[in-house]
Amino acid sequence: MRPFKDHDLVEPFECEGVRYETLPVHRPDGGEAEGLHAVRITLDNPSQLNSYTTPMVKGVILGMRRASNDRACVAVVFTGSGTRAFCTGGNTAEYAEYYAGHPEEYRQYMRLFNDMVSGILTCDKPVICRVNGMRIAGGQEIGMACDFTVAQDLANFGQAGPRHGSAPDGGSTDFLPLFVGIEAAMASCTLCEPWSAHKALRLGLLTDIVPALRVEGRLVPNPLVETQRWLDDRGRIVHGEPLDGEARSRGKALLRSGEVDLGPLDEAVDRLITQLAMTMPGCLTKTIESVRKHKLEHWDRNRESNRAWLGLNMMNEGRAGFRAFHEGSKACREADFLLLRRRLAEGASWGDELIDEVLSAAHARPTLESGERSTS
């Protein structure tokens, strides 16, 4: 057999915050498929809910390219470390301390971010998003760039942009309407209220969900959401909405009494990889590429103009929003929106004085609206 050409751009190397490893592929009978494997790329920043730093973005780009050229790779599993989060988006400490107020620097960063999304969308292997916890903001965007999503049912999904000084233009405004329709996408992108995994599955955002809470040896569904279809007091069919009142209190108690077990999640991902392996490789690749075109059409049309706007936005609302999140307390990580709107209506100019004013007002007066909304 003649030797292969090397199509990699760089030699494999370790990237802080991103793990690259191989996993066995199993036959339908459960045995390992000799000579084949899957690649797992893990965002490894659990202390900051797997938010991606600039070096981590580079690691994902190179990881997807490396997996594409791996001839024995059947599929890529894209996930986060721990049980709390797949990814909560960009690293707000880095945004607030380095990029805020520096639009050209952020524009260069957004080139890397765009290349990460494009790298997922053009990976030569099917990409499975293994959602081990929260998939929020930029985490939602890179997750939707994947071909499949399998989640544990304690996870939640959503956007944060307009509440934290940005717009979800890193993929959500392109991809989310394709998954769930315009109305649901509009509500998610603007109101920034997270969806449970059950609701996300019902709306068509996910491939599958599995339980993760183990209580006294048995797996139970997410106890903080309504998992059955029923009519609420306004006559709407509800499924996967957060519980409230006494039911929520009971759910929290049950959640505290158990532990998170991601074994069923790994088993579900493994089964999906086996299903993918049991296809003609060339036909599978062509089919995936053809379905991806619907996402790529929107992404390629908008990504450069979105990158330019996101860079410029770091001079005003982005600067205020990321500082508010980074400098605020757990009870309040948002600016005083109403004061900001009033001051702008009065003719105030953007600058340090206005930003300090709306941040100081918010942090001195934390409210339920700004800091204690449910993320179930």
C-alpha positions in Angstrom: 0.0 0.0 0.0 1.5 3.4 -1.0 2.1 5.9 1.8 -0.5 8.6 2.4 0.1 12.3 1.8 0.0 14.6 4.8 -2.9 17.1 4.4 -2.7 18.8 7.8 -1.7 22.4 8.0 0.2 22.1 11.2 1.7 19.4 13.3 -0.7 18.1 16.1 -0.2 20.0 19.3 -1.8 20.6 22.7 -4.0 23.6 23.1 -4.7 24.9 26.6 -8.4 24.6 27.3 -9.2 22.1 24.5 -8.7 18.3 24.7 -8.4 16.2 21.5 -8.8 12.4 22.0 -10.0 9.3 20.2 -12.9 7.0 21.2 -13.7 3.4 20.1 -16.4 2.9 17.5 -18.7 -0.1 18.3 -20.4 -2.5 15.9 -24.2 -3.1 16.3 -23.4 -6.2 18.3 -21.4 -4.1 20.8 -17.9 -5.2 19.9 -15.3 -2.6 18.9 -14.9 -1.9 15.2 -11.2 -2.6 14.5 -9.3 0.2 12.8 -11.9 2.8 13.3 -12.5 5.5 16.0 -14.4 8.7 16.8 -12.7 11.9 17.8 -13.8 13.8 20.8 -13.0 17.5 21.1 -13.7 18.9 24.6 -13.9 22.5 25.7 -12.0 22.2 29.0 -12.6 25.3 31.0 -15.1 24.1 33.7 -14.4 26.8 36.2 -15.7 29.3 33.7 -18.5 27.1 32.5 -16.4 26.1 29.4 -16.5 29.6 28.0 -14.0 29.8 25.1 -10.9 31.9 25.3 -9.0 33.1 22.2 -6.6 30.1 22.4 -9.5 27.7 22.8 -11.1 29.0 19.6 -7.9 28.3 17.8 -7.8 24.8 19.4 -11.3 24.0 18.1 -10.5 25.2 14.5 -7.3 23.0 14.4 -9.1 20.1 16.0 -11.9 20.1 13.4 -9.4 20.3 10.6 -7.3 17.5 12.1 -10.4 15.3 12.5 -11.4 16.0 8.9 -8.1 14.6 7.7 -8.2 11.5 10.0 -9.0 8.7 7.6 -10.1 6.3 10.4 -12.4 8.8 12.1 -16.1 8.0 11.7 -17.5 11.1 13.6 -16.5 14.0 15.8 -18.0 14.4 19.3 -17.9 18.1 20.3 -18.5 18.5 24.1 -17.6 20.3 27.3 -16.0 19.0 30.5 -17.9 18.4 33.7 -21.6 18.3 34.2 -22.6 21.9 34.4 -22.1 23.3 30.9 -21.3 22.4 27.3 -20.4 26.0 26.7 -21.7 29.4 27.8 -20.1 31.4 25.0 -17.2 33.7 24.9 -15.0 34.3 27.9 -16.6 37.4 29.5 -13.4 38.1 31.6 -11.4 38.3 28.4 -14.1 40.3 26.7 -14.4 42.8 29.5 -10.7 43.2 30.3 -9.2 43.1 26.8 -11.7 43.4 23.9 -14.1 46.0 25.4 -13.4 49.4 23.8 -11.1 47.9 21.2 -13.2 47.2 18.1 -10.4 46.3 15.7 -9.0 43.7 18.2 -12.5 42.2 18.6 -12.9 42.2 14.9 -9.8 40.1 14.6 -11.1 37.8 17.3 -14.3 37.5 15.4 -12.4 36.3 12.4 -11.2 33.4 14.6 -14.7 32.8 15.9 -16.2 32.8 12.4 -13.5 30.3 11.3 -14.5 28.1 14.3 -18.1 28.0 13.2 -17.1 27.5 9.5 -14.7 24.7 10.6 -17.6 22.9 12.2 -19.9 23.4 9.2 -17.3 22.2 6.8 -15.8 19.3 8.8 -15.4 16.3 6.6 -16.9 14.1 9.4 -20.4 14.3 10.9 -20.2 16.4 14.1 -22.3 15.5 17.2 -22.8 18.1 19.9 -22.8 16.2 23.2 -24.6 18.6 25.5 -23.5 17.8 29.1 -24.9 21.0 30.6 -25.8 24.6 29.7 -25.6 25.5 26.0 -26.0 29.3 26.1 -25.0 32.3 24.0 -22.0 31.5 21.8 -22.2 27.9 23.1 -25.7 27.7 21.5 -24.2 29.0 18.2 -21.4 26.6 17.9 -23.7 23.8 19.0 -26.2 24.6 16.2 -23.3 24.5 13.7 -23.0 20.8 14.5 -25.0 18.1 12.6 -26.6 16.4 15.5 -27.3 17.3 19.2 -27.7 14.7 22.0 -28.3 16.3 25.4 -28.8 15.3 29.0 -32.2 16.6 30.0 -31.0 18.8 32.8 -29.3 21.0 30.2 -30.8 24.3 29.0 -30.5 26.2 25.8 -30.6 29.9 24.9 -29.2 33.3 24.1 -27.8 36.1 26.2 -26.8 38.8 23.6 -29.3 41.7 24.0 -29.2 41.4 27.8 -25.4 41.5 27.9 -24.5 44.0 25.2 -24.4 42.0 22.0 -26.5 40.4 19.3 -26.6 36.7 18.7 -25.0 37.2 15.3 -22.4 34.5 15.7 -24.8 31.9 14.2 -28.1 32.1 16.1 -29.8 34.7 13.9 -28.8 32.5 11.0 -29.4 29.0 12.3 -32.2 29.1 14.9 -35.0 30.0 12.6 -34.1 27.0 10.5 -34.5 24.7 13.5 -37.5 26.2 15.3 -39.2 28.7 13.0 -39.2 32.5 13.0 -41.5 33.2 16.0 -39.7 30.9 18.5 -36.3 32.0 17.2 -37.4 35.7 17.7 -38.5 35.0 21.2 -35.3 33.2 22.1 -32.9 35.7 20.5 -34.5 38.8 21.9 -35.9 37.8 25.3 -33.0 35.6 26.2 -35.2 33.2 28.3 -33.6 29.7 28.4 -35.4 26.6 27.1 -35.3 23.3 28.9 -33.9 20.3 27.0 -37.5 19.0 26.8 -38.8 22.2 25.2 -35.8 22.3 22.8 -36.5 18.8 21.7 -40.2 19.5 21.1 -39.3 22.6 19.0 -36.9 20.6 16.8 -33.6 21.9 18.1 -32.2 18.5 19.3 -31.8 15.0 18.0 -32.4 13.3 21.3 -32.3 13.8 25.1 -31.6 11.3 27.9 -32.1 11.5 31.6 -29.1 12.4 33.8 -30.4 12.7 37.3 -29.9 9.5 39.3 -31.9 9.3 42.6 -31.5 6.2 44.8 -30.1 4.2 41.9 -32.8 5.1 39.3 -32.8 7.7 36.5 -35.5 10.3 36.7 -36.5 13.1 34.2 -35.6 16.7 34.9 -37.7 17.5 38.0 -37.8 21.2 37.3 -39.8 21.1 34.1 -43.2 19.9 33.1 -42.5 16.9 30.8 -46.1 16.1 29.9 -48.4 17.8 27.4 -51.2 19.6 29.1 -53.3 22.8 28.6 -52.3 25.7 30.7 -54.7 28.4 32.0 -54.5 30.2 28.7 -55.4 27.2 26.7 -51.9 26.5 25.3 -50.3 23.1 25.0 -47.2 23.2 27.2 -44.3 20.7 27.2 -40.9 21.3 28.8 -41.8 24.6 30.5 -40.4 25.4 34.0 -42.4 24.5 37.0 -43.3 27.1 39.6 -44.5 27.3 43.2 -44.6 24.2 45.3 -43.9 21.9 42.4 -40.7 23.7 41.7 -39.7 23.5 45.4 -40.3 19.7 45.3 -38.3 19.5 42.1 -35.3 21.3 43.6 -35.3 19.0 46.6 -35.3 16.0 44.4 -32.5 17.5 42.3 -30.4 18.1 45.5 -31.0 14.5 46.6 -29.5 13.0 43.4 -26.4 13.1 41.3 -25.7 13.7 37.7 -24.8 10.6 35.7 -23.7 11.2 32.1 -23.3 7.5 31.4 -26.7 7.4 29.5 -25.6 10.4 27.5 -22.4 8.7 26.4 -24.3 5.6 25.5 -26.7 7.6 23.4 -23.8 9.3 21.6 -22.1 5.9 21.1 -25.3 4.5 19.5 -25.5 7.4 17.1 -21.9 6.9 16.1 -22.6 3.2 15.4 -25.6 4.2 13.2 -23.4 6.6 11.3 -20.7 4.0 10.9 -23.3 1.6 9.3 -23.6 3.7 6.1 -21.6 4.1 3.0 -18.9 6.7 3.9 -19.0 8.7 0.7 -22.8 8.8 0.5 -23.0 9.8 4.2 -20.6 12.7 3.7 -22.4 14.0 0.6 -25.8 13.8 2.4 -24.4 15.8 5.4 -22.9 18.4 3.1 -26.2 18.7 1.2 -28.2 19.3 4.4 -25.6 21.7 5.8 -26.0 23.9 2.7 -29.2 25.4 4.3 -27.2 26.7 7.3 -24.2 27.7 5.2 -26.3 29.7 2.8 -27.3 32.0 5.7 -24.0 31.9 7.5 -21.9 32.8 4.4 -24.3 35.6 3.5 -24.1 37.4 6.9 -20.9 36.4 8.8 -18.6 39.2 7.5 -21.0 42.1 8.0 -21.9 40.7 11.4 -18.3 40.5 12.3 -17.8 44.2 11.5 -20.9 45.2 13.5 -19.9 43.1 16.5 -16.4 44.8 16.5 -17.9 48.3 16.4 -20.4 47.4 19.1 -17.5 46.9 21.5 -17.2 50.7 21.7 -20.6 51.1 23.4 -23.2 48.5 24.3 -20.8 45.6 24.2 -18.4 47.5 26.4 -21.1 48.2 28.9 -22.7 44.8 28.8 -19.6 42.7 29.2 -18.2 44.9 31.9 -21.6 44.6 33.7 -21.4 40.8 33.6 -17.8 40.6 34.6 -17.8 43.3 37.4 -21.3 42.5 38.8 -22.3 40.1 41.5 -24.2 36.8 41.0 -27.4 38.7 41.8 -26.9 41.3 39.1 -24.8 41.0 36.0 -26.7 43.4 33.8 -26.7 47.2 33.2 -29.6 49.4 34.2 -31.5 49.1 31.0 -34.2 51.6 31.7 -31.7 54.3 32.9 -29.6 53.7 29.8 -32.6 54.1 27.5 -33.6 57.3 29.4 -30.2 58.8 29.3 -29.8 58.1 25.5 -33.3 59.6 24.9 -32.1 62.7 26.8 -29.1 63.0 24.4 -26.3 61.5 26.5 -23.2 60.4 24.5 -21.6 57.1 24.8 -18.4 57.1 26.9 -17.0 56.0 30.2 -19.2 58.4 32.2 -22.4 56.9 30.8 -21.2 53.3 31.1 -20.1 53.8 34.7 -23.5 55.4 35.6 -25.6 52.6 34.2 -23.4 49.9 35.8 -23.3 51.6 39.2 -27.0 52.1 39.2 -27.7 48.4 38.4 -25.2 47.0 40.8 -26.5 49.2 43.6 -30.1 47.9 43.0 -30.2 44.2 42.1 -33.6 43.0 41.1 -35.4 39.8 40.3 -35.6 40.9 36.6 -31.9 41.6 36.3 -30.4 38.8 38.3 -32.6 36.0 39.5 -34.4 34.7 36.5 -34.7 30.9 36.3 -32.3 29.0 34.0 -34.2 25.7 34.2 
